[in-house]
Amino acid sequence: MRPRRARAAAAPPAGSRARRARAGTRRRPAPRPPAPRVQLETVRRALYDPVVLLVGLVAALVLAWPHDALAWGPVTHLVHGSQVLDSLSILGPALQEILGAHRLAYLYGCVAADIVQGKKYTRSLYTHCHCWPVGWQIAEAARGEREQAFAYGYLSHLAGDVYSHNHFVPVQMVVSYPSRTARHVYWEARFDAAQARDRWRLMRTVFEHRYPDCDRLVEQVVERTLFSFRTNKRIFSSVMAVQRLGQWQRLMRGLSARSRYPLPRGEVERFNSLCIRAVQDLLARGRKSVCQHADPTGREALARADVLRRKLRALKRRGQMTEAIAAELRALAPAAA
């Protein structure tokens, strides 16, 4: 038996080739896996969820858009259109048949009047996509019952806008003059958010279908502004898609709940009723209807409201706001429910 010292002496000296060869045969430990980053990734998803970012971006763009961006919001127009479809018996037999057979095309027309973007760049009021001559040109160019139903929806949109642009929005713009953001589009978005929640589902139903023939009709008749029709349709479809999201609806309801400017339920129902009656009158009497005497764009009323807002802000800034003026503004505001 070899002594223990001899065995130790037999070991190759440090740094020798044999020692290095023997060390090379040893199994190296597997690298440790990186620490999990569950918490960091969860926070990142919460902060940078693409849907949340998209909703926020569109909200910022929509609420900051120029005066002529929209009319009533899409949900409000669909509320008016659906109420008209529920009372077709008051219309003539031919129109009853057309609208009854093509309900979705009619409802699509109720919102598709907003496809064209950059409306203020139209050459004149008489070629504006929200003027009566253009609306009737679409009706005259319609081929087949489906396009006719769409054209009546387009005209219904304009009838509703008469009350939005000449009455509701101008008054609210004046009442909310201290706020720089409570302007045209803000109030129409607020009005949309105040509609019954089950009506929001109607927008999803309408946009589950395609209407290429109706789109071609708009492209054929409506004058081009800043963008091509294809670009206009993409922008329109994107905005409609965001407004169908639950996040958007919760955002707008939260905005309404926190606002210092009330929008009572009774005021919403009053304007809904006015618009529905205007649409019914249009469908029953056509070019002889009362709303034909008003401008659906509300250009003059909105311009006067904008001037008045600036003057009121100037009075307040200089400390010259009188109690009499303040009392008149309070009288204009809708009473809280």
Sequence and secondary structure as in RCSB ss.txt:
>XXXX:A:sequence
MRPRRARAAAAPPAGSRARRARAGTRRRPAPRPPAPRVQLETVRRALYDPVVLLVGLVAALVLAWPHDALAWGPV
THLVHGSQVLDSLSILGPALQEILGAHRLAYLYGCVAADIVQGKKYTRSLYTHCHCWPVGWQIAEAARGEREQAF
AYGYLSHLAGDVYSHNHFVPVQMVVSYPSRTARHVYWEARFDAAQARDRWRLMRTVFEHRYPDCDRLVEQVVERT
LFSFRTNKRIFSSVMAVQRLGQWQRLMRGLSARSRYPLPRGEVERFNSLCIRAVQDLLARGRKSVCQHADPTGRE
ALARADVLRRKLRALKRRGQMTEAIAAELRALAPAAA
>XXXX:A:secstr
   HHHHHHHS  TT HHHHHHHHTS           HHHHHHHHHHH HHHHHHHHHHHHHHTS TTS SS HH
HHHHHHHHHHTTGGGS HHHHHHHHH HHHHHHHHHHTT S  GGGSS GGG TTSHHHHHHHHHH  HHHHHHH
HHHHHHHHHHHHHIIIIIHHHHHHHTTT SS SHHHHHHHHHHTS HHHHHHHHHHHTS  HHHHHHHHHHS   
SS HHHHHHHHHHHHHHHTSHHHHHHHHHHHHH SS   HHHHHHHHHHHHHHHHHHHHHGGGSGGGGS TT HH
HHHHHHHHHHHHHHHHHTT   HHHHHHHHHHS    
